């Protein structure tokens, strides 16, 4: 007679392990949710509901005879399940946050950095509890799995479970092969082609890692760069340049589902700037990353080459002082340069370096901020910009270049933005005395209300703050002969999106200067056009150089005589120093 209680417990244990292996996909949103009826009956979607890897391990136990004592087969199965769970967390985390398939060669450098990030973030209590819970689950698995696998091995060798598992596996194998042949174009919620099992994901991950490693090896051949020819340019009375990078300012905010909210945000800003003589134009620019890794986006913009992965940046980093990047080109044209990066400070695992050779740096320590902490960036963007203006813009002969990484919109967005004040420098004092606010200050009611809203609405509130900061500054403080470029670094993390594009805007009181960007896909105003991939961050360097050359008063008779435009940037080899 079949051992029905044992049979039921074994089936329940397999189903429980299957659910456990699906938890990472559920937590990070890479499993389609809610699971509609089509996913429950469509064999091509079985990989979303069933761990084929676990089914394969069950088949191994069903086929291998049971032996008492220690068994290498059971040890392999017991070790495989925690490994599959950890790999699932890694796979889902990369896809859910960075919106790309994981590549272990590119992701490995971030593992140590992720640990330091947890230390530096001063994690909220619920994050700490979640981490403790995850470690507890792993510890519990390590303690219970050997006995559970022994129990499963015994019952998977007995009929009817033995025949049932092998029969079900045969049917599923046929369905998977059918799906593999007929429907390999299926995409996950993260816009990557779906793997049917963790094993397949690992194989593809290994292949991608090998290919990336080979690509970098091929990039070691010295070659000349178009950017080196910029040294021969001579600009006459060029405008001062601001490049403002807004954290998490992605084109998902301008998608049809959010466009009305976005228009309500930028509409008053656009009207206010227009009334004070500022002209604007807008496009979309594709960032090299999505959901994080801002420094790679910054490097791509300043170097004019796509840098999508940390190994690429690590290869280029030692020779940055010799690269003809945007900062150096502007310095050769007589610009005094400065970078404003408020969160840059010495922290565990992080050092402070002026990688791009700016003439002046404004990092956390330079800002002398002693006010209350606001979000991840600590320092309000209004205060940071005021310090840089007083100590750099007002003290520097024209032209100048100010590169500003705004951080008030950095995740998490659950807390209200800082207050807007008449004298931003007063924000740096611990005491609130003397602050005259032009907007509402954060309150407990604001915080509670904001935490209950969807992430997009939370982020839009932070972006609205930064736009109001910029509009107030441009109207009151920015020199009249200025060109301002405002762009996002990447799409926001944790929000579903369909690409890596970010809005990019050009602003100036000189209408003719703004109109020059129309040749590159910009349209008038602050409203992004419908097309979302007109530009690339890597092409901004050559585009700016070309526009400023045409506008600077040099003798250029035609567009063909201008420096070449590289819309996708140049290859890595074209940046390496020549012999």
PLY file of the C-alpha trace (Angstrom):
ply
format ascii 1.0
element vertex 579
property float x
property float y
property float z
element edge 578
property int vertex1
property int vertex2
end_header
0.00 0.00 0.00
1.30 3.52 -0.77
2.49 5.56 2.16
-0.09 8.33 1.66
0.97 10.54 4.60
4.64 10.32 3.54
3.70 10.92 -0.09
1.72 14.04 0.83
4.51 15.41 3.05
7.10 14.86 0.28
4.92 16.63 -2.30
4.28 19.47 0.15
8.01 19.80 0.81
8.75 20.01 -2.93
6.05 22.63 -3.42
7.36 24.61 -0.45
10.91 24.58 -1.84
9.54 25.63 -5.22
7.77 28.61 -3.64
10.92 29.50 -1.72
12.95 29.62 -4.94
10.35 31.97 -6.47
10.52 34.45 -3.57
13.40 36.57 -5.02
11.48 37.10 -8.27
8.39 38.11 -6.31
10.28 40.50 -4.04
12.10 42.27 -6.88
9.17 42.30 -9.28
10.68 40.14 -12.03
7.85 37.62 -11.76
4.74 38.87 -13.62
2.18 39.96 -11.06
-0.69 39.49 -10.65
-0.49 36.03 -12.13
-3.36 35.95 -14.59
-5.11 32.84 -15.84
-2.96 32.87 -19.00
0.12 32.18 -16.89
-1.60 29.32 -15.09
-2.51 27.44 -18.27
0.11 28.56 -20.81
2.95 25.99 -20.94
5.27 28.63 -22.36
5.09 30.46 -19.03
5.77 27.51 -16.74
9.23 28.87 -15.94
7.54 31.71 -14.03
5.76 29.30 -11.71
7.92 26.20 -11.51
11.61 25.83 -10.74
12.85 23.48 -13.43
16.13 23.25 -11.52
14.33 21.88 -8.46
12.40 19.48 -10.66
15.69 18.25 -12.10
17.10 17.71 -8.61
13.96 15.77 -7.68
14.47 13.56 -10.74
18.05 12.89 -9.66
16.82 11.72 -6.26
14.14 9.60 -7.94
16.67 7.88 -10.22
19.59 7.33 -7.83
19.19 4.41 -5.41
18.94 5.33 -1.74
21.90 4.45 0.48
22.11 4.86 4.22
24.69 7.21 5.75
26.42 10.05 3.91
25.55 10.35 0.22
27.39 12.65 -2.24
24.21 12.87 -4.33
22.12 14.10 -1.41
24.92 16.47 -0.39
24.93 17.92 -3.90
21.15 18.37 -3.88
21.18 19.92 -0.39
23.93 22.39 -1.38
22.24 23.23 -4.68
19.06 24.59 -3.13
20.68 27.42 -1.07
22.90 28.15 -4.06
19.86 28.45 -6.34
18.19 30.72 -3.79
21.24 33.00 -3.54
21.64 33.10 -7.31
17.94 33.90 -7.62
18.38 36.86 -5.28
21.36 38.09 -7.32
19.60 37.57 -10.65
16.35 39.22 -9.55
18.12 42.11 -7.81
20.15 43.01 -10.91
17.16 42.71 -13.23
14.77 44.48 -10.89
17.04 47.41 -10.02
19.39 47.80 -13.00
16.97 46.54 -15.68
19.49 44.33 -17.44
20.54 40.70 -17.35
23.19 39.93 -14.71
26.79 39.60 -15.85
28.92 38.26 -13.05
32.13 39.73 -14.53
30.57 43.18 -14.38
28.65 42.68 -11.14
31.38 41.11 -9.00
33.13 44.47 -8.33
29.87 45.75 -6.81
29.54 42.99 -4.20
32.04 44.58 -1.83
30.67 48.00 -2.67
27.17 46.83 -1.79
28.40 45.84 1.66
29.98 49.24 2.19
26.80 50.88 0.90
24.78 49.11 3.57
27.20 50.40 6.18
27.13 53.94 4.84
23.38 54.16 4.38
22.52 53.73 8.05
19.74 51.36 7.00
16.19 51.81 8.28
15.01 49.32 10.87
12.84 47.39 8.42
15.85 46.93 6.11
17.86 45.56 9.02
15.02 43.24 9.98
14.73 42.04 6.39
18.46 41.28 6.25
18.33 39.44 9.57
15.31 37.45 8.33
17.11 36.49 5.12
20.17 35.31 7.05
17.87 33.40 9.39
16.21 31.64 6.45
19.61 30.59 5.07
20.69 29.33 8.48
17.44 27.39 8.87
17.88 25.87 5.42
21.41 24.80 6.25
20.17 23.10 9.42
17.06 21.39 8.03
17.93 20.58 4.42
20.09 17.47 4.98
17.28 15.72 6.86
14.63 16.97 4.42
16.59 15.78 1.39
17.08 12.38 3.04
13.32 12.19 3.62
12.59 13.17 0.01
15.11 10.66 -1.31
13.40 7.84 0.55
9.92 8.71 -0.72
10.96 9.64 -4.26
12.29 6.12 -4.66
8.88 4.63 -3.76
5.85 4.33 -6.03
3.61 6.11 -6.82
5.68 9.27 -6.22
8.61 7.81 -8.16
6.53 7.26 -11.29
4.61 10.51 -10.84
7.71 12.70 -10.65
9.35 11.09 -13.65
6.10 11.23 -15.65
5.43 14.88 -14.83
9.05 15.71 -15.62
8.77 14.07 -19.04
5.65 16.08 -19.89
7.23 19.34 -18.69
10.43 18.58 -20.63
8.37 18.29 -23.82
6.57 21.56 -23.06
9.84 23.36 -22.32
11.42 22.10 -25.53
8.33 23.26 -27.42
8.57 26.67 -25.75
12.28 26.88 -26.49
11.69 26.22 -30.19
8.56 28.31 -30.72
8.66 31.18 -28.28
12.21 32.30 -27.45
11.12 35.87 -27.92
9.18 35.89 -24.63
10.31 38.80 -22.49
10.28 39.25 -18.74
8.95 42.31 -16.99
12.56 43.51 -17.08
12.65 43.49 -20.89
15.24 40.74 -21.13
14.75 37.45 -22.94
13.54 34.91 -20.39
15.56 31.98 -19.09
13.63 28.77 -18.46
15.80 27.82 -15.50
18.51 29.17 -13.23
20.95 26.79 -14.91
20.26 28.40 -18.28
20.64 31.85 -16.71
24.00 30.84 -15.28
25.23 29.57 -18.64
24.15 32.76 -20.37
25.69 34.80 -17.56
29.00 32.97 -18.00
28.93 33.50 -21.78
28.18 37.21 -21.35
31.00 37.54 -18.80
33.48 35.89 -21.16
32.36 38.10 -24.04
32.67 41.27 -21.95
36.13 40.23 -20.80
37.18 39.65 -24.41
35.72 42.99 -25.49
37.80 44.78 -22.89
40.89 42.89 -23.95
40.31 43.97 -27.54
39.98 47.57 -26.29
43.60 47.64 -25.18
44.94 48.47 -28.65
46.05 52.15 -28.73
44.26 54.37 -31.21
43.88 58.08 -31.77
40.72 59.97 -30.85
38.68 62.60 -32.61
38.53 64.41 -29.31
42.26 65.13 -29.47
41.66 67.35 -32.48
39.60 69.69 -30.27
42.86 71.24 -29.04
43.08 73.08 -32.35
39.73 74.83 -31.83
39.65 78.49 -30.83
36.42 79.86 -29.36
35.66 83.56 -29.12
33.61 84.66 -26.08
31.94 81.27 -25.44
29.13 81.10 -22.89
29.65 79.84 -19.37
28.38 76.29 -19.06
26.37 74.52 -16.39
25.76 70.78 -16.65
23.24 69.68 -14.02
22.65 65.96 -13.54
19.41 65.17 -11.70
19.46 61.90 -9.81
16.90 59.30 -11.02
15.40 61.74 -13.54
14.28 59.13 -16.07
11.96 59.23 -19.05
9.58 56.91 -17.23
8.32 60.11 -15.57
7.19 61.41 -18.96
5.50 58.17 -20.04
1.81 58.45 -21.00
0.68 57.07 -17.64
2.55 59.82 -15.77
2.73 62.57 -18.37
-0.10 64.67 -16.90
1.65 64.79 -13.52
4.93 65.64 -15.20
3.35 68.44 -17.21
1.82 69.86 -14.04
5.33 69.89 -12.60
7.28 71.53 -15.44
4.49 73.77 -16.75
4.84 76.46 -14.04
8.62 76.19 -14.20
8.61 76.66 -17.97
6.27 79.64 -17.76
8.39 81.26 -15.05
11.62 80.81 -16.99
10.07 82.11 -20.21
8.77 85.20 -18.41
12.28 86.00 -17.23
13.85 85.62 -20.69
15.05 82.02 -20.66
14.63 79.89 -23.79
14.43 76.09 -23.49
14.60 72.98 -25.65
14.19 69.32 -24.72
14.99 65.84 -26.00
15.63 62.36 -24.64
19.08 60.87 -24.16
19.86 57.22 -23.61
21.95 56.59 -20.50
24.44 53.70 -20.39
22.88 52.34 -17.18
19.44 52.11 -15.63
18.37 52.19 -12.00
21.78 52.95 -10.51
25.58 53.18 -11.01
25.45 56.94 -11.53
29.23 57.28 -11.79
29.19 55.22 -14.99
26.64 57.61 -16.48
28.79 60.60 -15.46
31.90 58.98 -16.92
30.05 58.29 -20.18
28.96 61.92 -20.41
32.35 63.46 -19.66
34.47 60.97 -21.63
32.18 60.68 -24.65
32.30 56.89 -24.72
29.66 54.40 -23.54
30.65 52.86 -20.20
28.02 50.34 -19.21
29.95 48.16 -16.76
32.38 48.64 -13.91
35.25 46.68 -15.55
35.17 49.14 -18.46
35.48 52.05 -16.06
38.24 50.30 -14.10
40.20 49.85 -17.34
39.89 53.53 -18.28
40.31 55.02 -14.82
44.15 54.86 -14.44
44.70 56.92 -17.59
41.96 59.50 -17.09
44.51 62.30 -16.51
45.67 61.86 -20.13
42.25 61.55 -21.74
40.91 64.42 -23.88
37.59 64.48 -21.99
35.09 67.34 -21.81
36.65 68.97 -18.75
40.09 69.14 -20.35
38.70 70.42 -23.65
36.92 73.27 -21.87
40.05 74.10 -19.90
41.98 74.36 -23.16
39.37 76.87 -24.36
39.96 79.10 -21.33
37.23 77.76 -19.04
37.74 77.54 -15.30
36.09 74.32 -14.19
34.46 73.12 -10.96
32.48 70.10 -9.85
29.73 70.21 -7.25
29.15 66.71 -5.84
27.65 67.06 -2.33
27.67 63.39 -1.26
31.35 62.78 -2.08
33.13 62.22 1.22
35.44 59.71 2.83
33.43 56.69 3.84
34.08 53.01 4.43
35.39 51.59 1.17
35.29 54.95 -0.63
37.96 57.55 -1.24
37.76 61.14 -2.46
39.43 61.71 -5.83
39.24 64.46 -8.44
39.25 61.96 -11.30
38.60 64.45 -14.11
40.97 67.19 -13.03
38.48 69.95 -12.22
40.12 73.22 -11.16
37.87 73.40 -8.11
35.93 70.77 -6.23
32.93 71.13 -3.97
32.53 67.91 -2.06
30.73 67.34 1.23
33.58 68.65 3.37
34.02 71.76 1.20
30.37 72.73 1.65
30.73 73.14 5.44
27.15 71.99 5.91
25.93 71.72 9.52
22.18 71.67 9.02
19.81 68.73 9.39
20.22 65.70 7.14
17.89 65.48 4.15
17.63 62.08 2.50
20.53 60.08 1.13
22.39 63.16 -0.09
22.24 64.88 3.35
22.86 68.36 1.88
19.92 70.21 0.25
20.60 71.01 -3.40
19.56 74.63 -2.89
22.29 75.07 -0.28
24.96 73.30 -2.36
24.25 75.42 -5.41
24.35 78.62 -3.33
27.78 77.72 -1.90
29.19 76.95 -5.36
27.77 80.20 -6.71
29.23 82.34 -3.93
32.64 80.67 -3.83
33.10 79.83 -7.52
30.73 81.53 -9.95
31.02 85.01 -8.41
34.76 84.68 -7.89
35.67 83.31 -11.33
36.34 85.13 -14.57
34.15 84.09 -17.50
33.82 81.59 -19.02
33.41 78.87 -16.38
32.12 75.31 -16.34
30.15 74.06 -13.32
29.26 70.36 -13.23
26.56 69.79 -10.61
25.30 66.37 -9.49
22.04 67.13 -7.70
21.20 64.52 -5.09
17.97 65.56 -3.39
16.03 63.20 -5.70
18.15 60.17 -4.75
16.19 57.19 -3.45
14.54 56.67 -1.04
11.89 59.28 -1.82
9.58 58.67 1.14
10.65 61.80 3.04
9.55 65.26 1.90
12.15 67.40 0.09
13.97 70.18 1.94
12.24 73.55 2.32
12.86 76.31 -0.20
14.23 79.39 1.53
15.04 82.98 0.58
18.64 82.69 1.77
19.85 79.15 0.98
23.08 79.55 2.96
21.03 79.65 6.16
20.13 76.00 5.53
23.67 75.14 6.57
23.03 76.22 10.15
21.74 73.74 12.68
19.42 76.38 14.14
16.35 77.25 12.00
16.42 80.87 13.18
16.55 83.39 10.36
15.25 81.04 7.68
12.50 82.56 5.58
10.83 79.81 3.62
9.27 80.38 0.23
7.58 76.97 0.27
6.17 74.58 2.81
8.66 72.98 5.16
8.57 69.25 5.76
6.21 68.16 8.49
5.02 64.92 10.00
1.81 65.14 7.97
3.79 65.64 4.75
5.97 62.64 5.53
3.01 60.38 6.28
1.21 61.49 3.14
4.24 61.01 0.92
5.01 57.51 2.22
1.53 56.40 1.25
1.86 57.48 -2.38
3.16 55.41 -5.33
6.93 55.66 -5.94
6.47 57.73 -9.11
4.54 60.39 -7.20
7.17 60.38 -4.46
9.93 60.89 -7.02
8.03 63.62 -8.87
7.80 65.56 -5.61
11.61 65.46 -5.30
12.12 66.38 -8.97
9.72 69.30 -8.55
11.91 70.56 -5.71
15.05 70.46 -7.86
13.34 72.22 -10.77
12.17 74.99 -8.45
15.70 75.30 -7.06
17.13 75.57 -10.58
14.48 78.01 -11.81
14.95 80.32 -8.82
18.72 80.20 -9.24
18.74 80.79 -13.00
16.39 83.74 -12.77
18.22 85.44 -9.90
21.87 84.39 -10.05
23.08 82.80 -13.29
25.15 85.06 -15.60
23.27 86.22 -18.68
25.76 84.60 -21.07
25.19 81.05 -19.84
24.26 77.73 -21.37
22.60 75.26 -19.01
22.21 71.55 -19.70
19.90 69.60 -17.37
19.76 65.83 -17.71
19.07 62.64 -15.77
21.73 60.14 -14.83
19.53 57.07 -15.26
16.02 55.73 -14.89
14.81 55.52 -11.27
15.35 52.21 -9.45
12.39 50.08 -8.55
10.01 51.63 -11.10
9.07 49.65 -14.23
10.26 51.34 -17.40
10.79 50.50 -21.03
14.33 51.71 -21.60
17.26 53.71 -20.28
16.46 57.16 -21.70
16.34 60.30 -19.58
15.05 63.79 -20.38
17.71 66.32 -21.39
17.13 70.08 -21.58
19.12 73.06 -22.82
18.43 76.52 -21.42
19.84 79.92 -22.27
18.80 83.55 -22.51
20.26 83.46 -26.03
17.51 82.07 -28.26
19.90 81.47 -31.16
22.09 79.26 -28.98
19.15 77.09 -27.91
17.93 76.79 -31.50
21.23 75.24 -32.53
20.28 72.12 -30.60
17.22 71.57 -32.80
19.54 70.01 -35.40
20.17 67.19 -32.89
16.56 66.32 -32.08
15.62 68.93 -29.48
12.20 70.55 -29.52
11.17 73.86 -28.00
10.10 73.95 -24.36
10.60 71.70 -21.34
8.15 69.02 -22.49
10.06 66.00 -23.86
9.00 64.85 -27.34
7.29 61.52 -27.92
10.45 59.87 -29.31
12.49 58.66 -26.36
15.88 57.69 -27.81
16.98 60.60 -29.95
20.35 61.06 -28.25
22.91 59.22 -26.15
24.81 60.43 -23.09
28.01 59.39 -24.84
27.25 61.81 -27.68
26.77 64.88 -25.50
30.50 65.73 -25.47
30.85 65.98 -29.25
27.44 67.66 -29.59
28.36 70.41 -27.10
31.73 70.93 -28.73
30.12 71.21 -32.14
27.42 73.64 -30.96
29.86 75.85 -29.05
32.23 75.91 -32.02
29.43 77.04 -34.32
28.24 79.64 -31.82
31.54 81.02 -30.57
32.27 83.41 -33.39
34.97 81.32 -35.03
35.12 81.31 -38.82
33.07 78.25 -39.73
31.34 78.41 -43.09
29.23 75.23 -42.95
28.17 72.36 -40.75
30.61 70.10 -42.58
33.49 72.27 -41.36
32.49 71.79 -37.72
34.08 69.12 -35.53
32.48 65.71 -36.21
29.45 64.68 -34.19
29.55 61.20 -32.65
25.95 60.52 -31.57
26.94 57.25 -29.89
30.30 58.48 -28.62
33.55 56.83 -29.65
34.82 53.34 -28.92
37.06 52.76 -25.91
40.08 52.26 -28.13
39.68 55.76 -29.52
40.22 57.21 -26.05
43.36 55.36 -25.12
46.59 57.38 -25.21
48.54 57.19 -28.43
52.14 55.91 -28.29
0 1
1 2
2 3
3 4
4 5
5 6
6 7
7 8
8 9
9 10
10 11
11 12
12 13
13 14
14 15
15 16
16 17
17 18
18 19
19 20
20 21
21 22
22 23
23 24
24 25
25 26
26 27
27 28
28 29
29 30
30 31
31 32
32 33
33 34
34 35
35 36
36 37
37 38
38 39
39 40
40 41
41 42
42 43
43 44
44 45
45 46
46 47
47 48
48 49
49 50
50 51
51 52
52 53
53 54
54 55
55 56
56 57
57 58
58 59
59 60
60 61
61 62
62 63
63 64
64 65
65 66
66 67
67 68
68 69
69 70
70 71
71 72
72 73
73 74
74 75
75 76
76 77
77 78
78 79
79 80
80 81
81 82
82 83
83 84
84 85
85 86
86 87
87 88
88 89
89 90
90 91
91 92
92 93
93 94
94 95
95 96
96 97
97 98
98 99
99 100
100 101
101 102
102 103
103 104
104 105
105 106
106 107
107 108
108 109
109 110
110 111
111 112
112 113
113 114
114 115
115 116
116 117
117 118
118 119
119 120
120 121
121 122
122 123
123 124
124 125
125 126
126 127
127 128
128 129
129 130
130 131
131 132
132 133
133 134
134 135
135 136
136 137
137 138
138 139
139 140
140 141
141 142
142 143
143 144
144 145
145 146
146 147
147 148
148 149
149 150
150 151
151 152
152 153
153 154
154 155
155 156
156 157
157 158
158 159
159 160
160 161
161 162
162 163
163 164
164 165
165 166
166 167
167 168
168 169
169 170
170 171
171 172
172 173
173 174
174 175
175 176
176 177
177 178
178 179
179 180
180 181
181 182
182 183
183 184
184 185
185 186
186 187
187 188
188 189
189 190
190 191
191 192
192 193
193 194
194 195
195 196
196 197
197 198
198 199
199 200
200 201
201 202
202 203
203 204
204 205
205 206
206 207
207 208
208 209
209 210
210 211
211 212
212 213
213 214
214 215
215 216
216 217
217 218
218 219
219 220
220 221
221 222
222 223
223 224
224 225
225 226
226 227
227 228
228 229
229 230
230 231
231 232
232 233
233 234
234 235
235 236
236 237
237 238
238 239
239 240
240 241
241 242
242 243
243 244
244 245
245 246
246 247
247 248
248 249
249 250
250 251
251 252
252 253
253 254
254 255
255 256
256 257
257 258
258 259
259 260
260 261
261 262
262 263
263 264
264 265
265 266
266 267
267 268
268 269
269 270
270 271
271 272
272 273
273 274
274 275
275 276
276 277
277 278
278 279
279 280
280 281
281 282
282 283
283 284
284 285
285 286
286 287
287 288
288 289
289 290
290 291
291 292
292 293
293 294
294 295
295 296
296 297
297 298
298 299
299 300
300 301
301 302
302 303
303 304
304 305
305 306
306 307
307 308
308 309
309 310
310 311
311 312
312 313
313 314
314 315
315 316
316 317
317 318
318 319
319 320
320 321
321 322
322 323
323 324
324 325
325 326
326 327
327 328
328 329
329 330
330 331
331 332
332 333
333 334
334 335
335 336
336 337
337 338
338 339
339 340
340 341
341 342
342 343
343 344
344 345
345 346
346 347
347 348
348 349
349 350
350 351
351 352
352 353
353 354
354 355
355 356
356 357
357 358
358 359
359 360
360 361
361 362
362 363
363 364
364 365
365 366
366 367
367 368
368 369
369 370
370 371
371 372
372 373
373 374
374 375
375 376
376 377
377 378
378 379
379 380
380 381
381 382
382 383
383 384
384 385
385 386
386 387
387 388
388 389
389 390
390 391
391 392
392 393
393 394
394 395
395 396
396 397
397 398
398 399
399 400
400 401
401 402
402 403
403 404
404 405
405 406
406 407
407 408
408 409
409 410
410 411
411 412
412 413
413 414
414 415
415 416
416 417
417 418
418 419
419 420
420 421
421 422
422 423
423 424
424 425
425 426
426 427
427 428
428 429
429 430
430 431
431 432
432 433
433 434
434 435
435 436
436 437
437 438
438 439
439 440
440 441
441 442
442 443
443 444
444 445
445 446
446 447
447 448
448 449
449 450
450 451
451 452
452 453
453 454
454 455
455 456
456 457
457 458
458 459
459 460
460 461
461 462
462 463
463 464
464 465
465 466
466 467
467 468
468 469
469 470
470 471
471 472
472 473
473 474
474 475
475 476
476 477
477 478
478 479
479 480
480 481
481 482
482 483
483 484
484 485
485 486
486 487
487 488
488 489
489 490
490 491
491 492
492 493
493 494
494 495
495 496
496 497
497 498
498 499
499 500
500 501
501 502
502 503
503 504
504 505
505 506
506 507
507 508
508 509
509 510
510 511
511 512
512 513
513 514
514 515
515 516
516 517
517 518
518 519
519 520
520 521
521 522
522 523
523 524
524 525
525 526
526 527
527 528
528 529
529 530
530 531
531 532
532 533
533 534
534 535
535 536
536 537
537 538
538 539
539 540
540 541
541 542
542 543
543 544
544 545
545 546
546 547
547 548
548 549
549 550
550 551
551 552
552 553
553 554
554 555
555 556
556 557
557 558
558 559
559 560
560 561
561 562
562 563
563 564
564 565
565 566
566 567
567 568
568 569
569 570
570 571
571 572
572 573
573 574
574 575
575 576
576 577
577 578
